[in-house]
Amino acid sequence: MCFADSVNQDKSTHTRSNHSLTSESMDKDDSPMAILPGLPDDVAKYCLALVPRSNFPAMGGVCKKWRLFIQSKEFVMVRKLAGLLEEWLYCLTMDSEGRESHWEVMDCLGRKCLSLPQMPGPCKASFGVVVLNGKLIIIAGYSAIEGTAVASAEVYQYDSYLNSWSRLSDMNVARYDFACAEVNGLVYIVGGYGVNGDNLSSVEMYDPDTNKWTLIESLRRPRWGCFACGFGDKLYVMGGRSSFTIGNSRFVDIYNPEKHSWCEIKNGCVMVTAHAVLEKKLFCIEWKNQRKLAIFSPENNSWTMVPVPLTGSSSVGFRFGILDGKLLLFPLEKEPTSQTLLYDPNAALGSEWQTSDIKPSGLCLCSVTMKA
């Protein structure tokens, strides 16, 4: 997703790598000692995997071996096989005055788990947010300097296991208000505005194994203000505007990484204010109709409309969250009658909608879900 509102970020030294956030002596710990003395490594790894998620940052500070294991894909696999993965919701929220913003983390019961360190870099808007391998990737955006939008190519990563930020490689093209999504372990960035406010058609791909951005096949036309999601092995880009359309575009651009090619269908949503992928379907709310869920099935490129129950004012919009296979709708106004709505796509007919006590402390600007 690409997030349009500005976020205050830390201007200090948070651009250090995750390794630099630990002691020099720990980084030099290359001794052949066992992970847990007296235990085989496979047993020791299982023991570490039993520790609750909230203790991961403290575990990462014990020694280099523990930290590297916690950051590995093997650690996630061991926890998954043991049935211990915990799902947390990360919400970017705005304070009551509408000025400061911060990330809040909640578990499946809505309990606050921890606070994130302040994001590195200057205050930015219209940046992208992607989850990749248990990490939160914050991509590009712009800073307002003397009333002018200055596009950025900077990329930062939040490690949910160690509760720390680091800087990744910059993109090839600075941009903001673009589409972004993960497909098959790679991050794709599409369109947006460039350094001089130019409309972009260029597309970049990020490989976390090499920490490199690569320019790939461009769109056939510039597109901005759009969003993206991954279905199967393909990237779908919807909404926003295009230089070939008057008003908002209904075209859906579909990228096939295997064939390195784009195709399109004319069956998309326009002016989307919230979107999320749940159970291989795309859920959207359009600006013109905040009281209907538009649900897209990529299997047959069809849409289904589901009415949203009325709670509070009919003009109140929503932001989405996903927890435990259910869609959360956070109201964008603090009205006394406004409640978080919960939609369960697997519930019996007529009982899909409920209210929920899960809500951030302020207005939800965007959210992502991560398991660890």
N, C-alpha and C positions, 0 to 999 in steps of 0.2 A: 504494500500500500504506500501511497505518497501522502504525507501529512501536511496540511496547509497552514496551520497556525504556528506562531513562533514559540520557541522553547529556549529558556535560559540555560546556558551551558557554561561549564567551568572554564575560566581563562587561565588556569594555573597549569600545573605540570602533569595533568592526567593523561597526557599523550604518551606516557611511557608504556612499554610493553608489559604484559602480564608478568613476564619473568623479572622485570625490574621492580615489581611491586613486592617481591620477596627479598629476603636477605641474600647478600652476595655469597655468604657461606653455604646457604642452602642450594644455590645454583651450582656450586662447585662440588656438590655431594654426588660423586660418580662412583662411590664405593660399591662393592658387590654384595653388601648386606641385604638380607631378606627384607621383604616388605614388612612382615611382622616376624621378629626373631622367634625361632622354634617351630614355625609353621611353614608348610609348603606354600609356594606363591599362589596356587589356585585356591587354596583354602583361605589364605590371607586376603585375597581379592574379594572373595565372597563375604568375609567378615566386614571389610570396608563397605561393601555394597549394602549391608544391613543398616548402616547409619542413616538417620533421617536426613532429608534433603537440607533442612535448615542449618545443619552442621557442616556442610560441604566446605564453605569458606575457611572455617577453622581447621578442617582436616588438610586443606591445601597448604596451610602454613606450617605443617609439621615437618615435612621434608620434601625434597624434590621428587622422590619416587612416588609418594602419595599424590602430590600435585599432578604429575604427569599421568598417573593412572586415572585420577578423577576427571581429567580433561580428555581422556581417550574414548573412542567408540566402544571399546571393550567394556568399560565401566557401565555404560548405558545398557549394553547387551546383558551383562550379568544381572543388573537390577531388573531388567525386563523379564528375563527368564525366572527370576525369583518373585515376580509379581509385585515389585516394590516401587515401580515408577509413580511419581507424584506429579499431578498436573497443577500448574500454577498459572494464574491469569495476571499479566502485566498490563496495567492501565496507565496511560499518560493522562494526568488529570490537571485541571486548572483550579486555582484557589478561588475563594469566594469573591475576591475583587477582580478576578479575570486578568491578573497580571503575571503571577508566578505559576510555573508548572513543574511537576515532578512525576516520577514513576512510582506507582503503588503496586505492591505484589500481594495477591490474595490466593488462598488455597481453594479447594472445591467447595468448602463451606462458607467462603466469603471472609474468612479470618485473615487479617493482615499478617504477612509472614516476615517481611523485611523491607528496608528502604534501600533504594539504589543510590550509589554515589552519584554526584552530579555529573552530567554528561560533559565530555571534554569539548573544547573549542568555543567559538563565539556563539551568540544567540542566533538561531536560524529558523527559517520557515520553509514550508513546501519541500521538506526532505522526505526520503523514502524509508520505510521500516520493513525489514524482512527477518524471519527466523530461519536460522541455518545451523544444523548440528547442535542444538541446544544453546545457541548464541543469538543475541539480538544485534542485528546489523543496522546502523543508522547511516543513511547514504545521502551525500550532497545536500541540496537545498540552497537557500540564499540568505545573506545577511543584509540588513538595511543600513547603508552607509550614506549619511547626508541625504536621506530620502530616496536613494537609488538602490535597486536590488542588485546585489553583487553575487553572481552564481559561484558555487563552490564545487570542487571535485573531491573533497575530503570524505573519507569513509571511516567510521568508528565501529568497534565491536564491544558488546557487553557480554562477558562470560558469566552465565547464570550459575555456574558451579563454584566460581571463586569470587563472585560479586565484585568484579573489577572491569575497568575499561581499558582498551588498547586501540591503537590506530592501525588501520590496514592500508594497503596501497591505494593511492588516489586513482580515480577514474581517468580515462583518456579525455573525456569531454565534461567540463563543468556544466551543471544543469539543475533545474528545479521544476516542480510541478509535472513530474513524469510518472510513468507506470513502472512497477517493479514487482517481481515475484520469484519464488524458488521453484525450479523444476529439476528433478533428478539430481539434487545435491549441488546445483549451480544456480547463481543469481543472475537474473536478466533485468536490464534497465532499458526502457523504451521511451523515446521521444522527449517531450518537455520543452522548456525554454533554455536557451543557451546564454552565453556571457553577455551578449548585447541585446538580450530579449528576443533573439531569433527563434522561430519555431523549428524544432528539430525532428528529423526522421531517423537519426542514427540510433543504433542499438548496441549495447555492450553486455558482455557476459563475464561473470566473476567465477574463478575456480579457487576454492579455499585451499586446495592442496598445493597450489603454486603461489597463492596470494597475488594473482595477476588478473587484470582486466583486459579483455580482448574485444575489439570492434568486430561485429559480425554483420550479417545481411541487414540492411536498413529497411524500414517501411517504405512503401511506394509513395507515401506522402507524409508530410509532417503531422504530428499529433501531439496534443498537450492536454493537461487536465484530465488525463485518462487513468485507468487503473488496470491491473493485471492479476491473473491467477493461473495456477497450473492444474491441468487435468490430465491424468495419465502421463504421457511423455510429451505433451504439447503445452505451449504458452498461449493464453487467451488475453487479448487486450481489448477493452471496451470503454465506452463513455468518452467524455471529454469532447474536444473539438478537433477538426481536421481542416486543412487548407482546401480540401475538395468538397466541403459541405457548407451549407448555410445553417448556422446555429449548431446544435450539438449533433454529433455523429452517431448513427445507429449501426455503423459497420463494426463488425467484430474481426479484428486481425488475429490470425492463428499462425503461430510459428511452429514448424516441425524441425527440431534440432537434428534429427537423423538425416533429413533431406536438405537441411540448410536452406529452407524456403518458407515463404509466407503465402497464405491464401486468406480469403475473407468471406464472411457471410453477412447478410444484411438482416440481423435479427437481434440487435443488442439493446441494452437499456441506455437511457440518456439522463444526464444531470443526476448521477447517483450520489447520494449523501452518505450511504453506509453500505458496506459489502463484506461478506465473509464466506468462506468455503466450509461446508459441513456435509459429511457423508457423500462426497463426490458430486455435490450440487452447489451452485452459487446462489447465495441469498443476497438480495439487494433491496434498498428502499430508494425511490426516486424523489427528487425535490418536489415535484408537482403532486405527489400522493404519498404522504407520510403514514397513511393508514392502510397500506397494503404491502405485503411482502411479495416481491417478484422472485420466483425460484427458477433458475435455469438448469436444465439437464443437458450436459454435453453429449450424451448418448444419441439423442435425436434432435439436438439444437432447438428445444422447445421451452416455453415459459409457462409457469403456473402461477396464478395470483391467489394469495391467501390474505383475507382481511385481518387487520391488527385490531385487537380489542381497544375500546376507547377508555383511557384512564387519564384524567386531567383534560387539558385543552386539546382540541383536535389539531391544533397547529404545532404542537410540540414535536420536535424531531427526535431521532435516536442515533446512538452509536452502538455497534455490535460488540459482543464478546462471546467466546465459546468456552464452555466448561462441561465436562462429563457428557459429551455428545449432545449438548443442548445449546440453543441460541439464546443469548441474553440481549435484551434491548434496554440500554441505559438512556433515560430521558435527558434531553439537552437543556431543560429548564428546571430550576429548583422550586417547582410549585408544590404546595402542601399535599395535593392529591396525586402528584406524579409518582409512579412506582416503576421499579424494574420489572419488565415482562420477561417471561421464560417460554420459549417455544420448543416443544419436544417433537421432532419429526416422526418418532417411533411410537408415540402415544396413541391410544385408541381414538377413533374418530369422535370429535366433540370435546376431547379432554387434552388437546395439544397445548392449550394456553394456560399458564398459571402466572401468579406474581411471585417474585423472589426477593429475599432480604439481602441478596448480594448486590452491593453498590460501592463505588469508590467514594472517597470523602468529598470530592469536588466533581465538576462536570467532566465526563470522560471525553477526551479528544481522540484517542485511538486505543486499541488494545490488541495484544497477541497472547497466544497460549503456548507454553513450553512444558514438556515433560522431562523429568530427570530422576 
